[in-house]
Amino acid sequence: MLTASASTPNTRQLKAKSAPVPGNWYGVAAGMHAAKEAIANSDLKSAEKILNELIAFAPSETSAWQLLARIQRKLGKIEAGIQSATRALKLQNARQVPQTPASSTLARLLWQQGEKEHAVKMLALLMMRQPEDPSLQTLKNDWERETDS
């Protein structure tokens, strides 16, 4: 059985603890700006590092995953790029009506990896969704020339 204590009640105020952050964390906007600045200076490895740190603290930041996938493709990190592009698409699609994930970055990565049939199907899907995008037609023409030679 519990009984009331004769001691004085604890009136000490509890302070809320803040989430831990690294010393170089300035937020998503500043992280994206720093990554884009590194890209502008042709320092893709630094941009990749910045984005990986950003994603560690903001894993739902779709634009960071998209930019990371593009950088990884340029660095030749195909598998990592596919994972990043897929994560970006899943996050993007979670906010939209469900549909098959597709992006030109992921299609290019699949093409580079040798999964050409999958890449061509994805490009066709993109062209149906965005028929006004001339870059998709250019990509299709490039791939057709590459397979014809």
C-alpha positions as CSV (number, residue, x, y, z in Angstrom):
1,M,0.0,0.0,0.0
2,L,1.3,3.5,-0.9
3,T,1.3,6.3,1.6
4,A,1.9,10.0,1.3
5,S,5.5,11.0,2.1
6,A,6.2,13.4,4.8
7,S,9.0,15.0,2.9
8,T,8.5,18.2,0.9
9,P,7.3,17.8,-2.7
10,N,9.8,18.0,-5.6
11,T,9.1,21.4,-7.2
12,R,12.3,21.4,-9.4
13,Q,11.5,22.2,-13.0
14,L,12.5,19.6,-15.5
15,K,14.2,21.1,-18.6
16,A,13.5,19.7,-22.0
17,K,16.4,18.0,-23.7
18,S,17.2,19.1,-27.2
19,A,18.0,16.6,-30.0
20,P,21.7,16.0,-30.5
21,V,23.2,17.8,-33.5
22,P,26.8,17.8,-34.8
23,G,28.8,20.9,-34.5
24,N,28.7,21.5,-38.3
25,W,24.9,21.1,-38.6
26,Y,23.1,24.3,-39.8
27,G,19.9,22.8,-41.2
28,V,18.6,21.4,-44.4
29,A,18.7,24.6,-46.4
30,A,22.3,25.4,-45.4
31,G,23.3,21.8,-46.1
32,M,21.8,21.9,-49.6
33,H,23.4,25.2,-50.3
34,A,26.8,23.9,-49.2
35,A,26.4,20.8,-51.3
36,K,25.5,22.9,-54.4
37,E,28.4,25.2,-53.7
38,A,30.7,22.1,-53.6
39,I,29.3,20.9,-56.9
40,A,29.8,24.4,-58.5
41,N,33.5,24.1,-57.4
42,S,33.7,20.6,-59.0
43,D,34.2,19.0,-55.6
44,L,31.8,16.1,-55.9
45,K,33.3,14.1,-53.1
46,S,32.7,17.0,-50.6
47,A,29.2,17.4,-51.9
48,E,28.5,13.7,-51.4
49,K,29.9,13.9,-47.8
50,I,27.7,17.0,-47.1
51,L,24.6,15.3,-48.4
52,N,25.3,12.0,-46.5
53,E,25.6,14.1,-43.3
54,L,22.4,16.0,-44.1
55,I,20.5,12.8,-44.7
56,A,21.8,11.3,-41.5
57,F,19.8,14.0,-39.6
58,A,17.0,14.6,-42.2
59,P,16.4,11.2,-43.8
60,S,13.1,12.3,-45.3
61,E,14.6,15.1,-47.4
62,T,13.7,14.0,-50.9
63,S,15.7,16.7,-52.6
64,A,18.9,15.7,-50.8
65,W,18.4,12.1,-51.9
66,Q,17.9,13.2,-55.5
67,L,21.0,15.4,-55.6
68,L,23.0,12.6,-53.9
69,A,21.9,10.1,-56.6
70,R,23.1,12.5,-59.3
71,I,26.4,13.0,-57.6
72,Q,26.9,9.3,-57.1
73,R,26.2,8.7,-60.8
74,K,28.8,11.2,-61.8
75,L,31.3,9.7,-59.3
76,G,30.6,6.2,-60.9
77,K,29.0,4.9,-57.7
78,I,26.2,3.2,-59.6
79,E,24.9,0.9,-56.9
80,A,24.8,3.7,-54.3
81,G,23.2,6.0,-56.9
82,I,20.5,3.5,-57.5
83,Q,19.8,3.2,-53.8
84,S,19.7,6.9,-53.4
85,A,17.5,7.5,-56.4
86,T,15.1,4.7,-55.3
87,R,14.9,6.2,-51.8
88,A,14.1,9.7,-53.3
89,L,11.4,8.2,-55.4
90,K,9.9,6.3,-52.5
91,L,9.8,9.5,-50.4
92,Q,8.4,11.5,-53.3
93,N,5.8,8.9,-54.1
94,A,4.7,8.6,-50.4
95,R,3.4,12.1,-50.8
96,Q,1.6,11.4,-54.0
97,V,-0.8,8.9,-55.5
98,P,1.0,5.6,-55.7
99,Q,2.6,4.9,-59.1
100,T,5.6,3.1,-60.4
101,P,8.8,4.8,-59.3
102,A,10.7,6.3,-62.2
103,S,13.2,9.1,-62.8
104,S,15.7,9.9,-65.5
105,T,18.6,9.6,-63.0
106,L,17.5,6.1,-62.0
107,A,17.0,5.2,-65.7
108,R,20.6,6.4,-66.5
109,L,22.0,4.5,-63.6
110,L,20.2,1.3,-64.7
111,W,21.5,1.8,-68.2
112,Q,25.1,2.3,-67.0
113,Q,24.8,-0.8,-64.9
114,G,23.8,-2.8,-68.0
115,E,20.1,-3.2,-67.0
116,K,19.2,-1.7,-70.4
117,E,15.7,-3.3,-70.8
118,H,14.6,-2.0,-67.4
119,A,16.1,1.5,-68.2
120,V,14.3,1.6,-71.6
121,K,11.0,0.7,-69.9
122,M,11.5,3.4,-67.3
123,L,12.3,6.0,-69.9
124,A,9.1,5.0,-71.8
125,L,7.1,5.5,-68.6
126,L,8.8,8.9,-68.1
127,M,8.0,10.0,-71.6
128,M,4.3,9.1,-71.1
129,R,4.3,11.1,-67.9
130,Q,6.3,14.1,-69.3
131,P,5.8,14.2,-73.0
132,E,6.9,17.8,-73.2
133,D,10.4,17.1,-71.8
134,P,12.9,17.2,-74.7
135,S,15.7,15.8,-72.6
136,L,13.9,12.5,-72.4
137,Q,13.6,12.2,-76.2
138,T,17.3,13.1,-76.5
139,L,18.2,10.4,-74.0
140,K,16.1,7.9,-76.0
141,N,17.8,8.8,-79.2
142,D,21.3,8.5,-77.5
143,W,20.4,5.0,-76.3
144,E,19.0,3.9,-79.7
145,R,22.3,5.1,-81.4
146,E,24.3,3.3,-78.7
147,T,22.4,0.0,-79.2
148,D,22.5,0.3,-83.1
149,S,26.3,0.6,-83.1
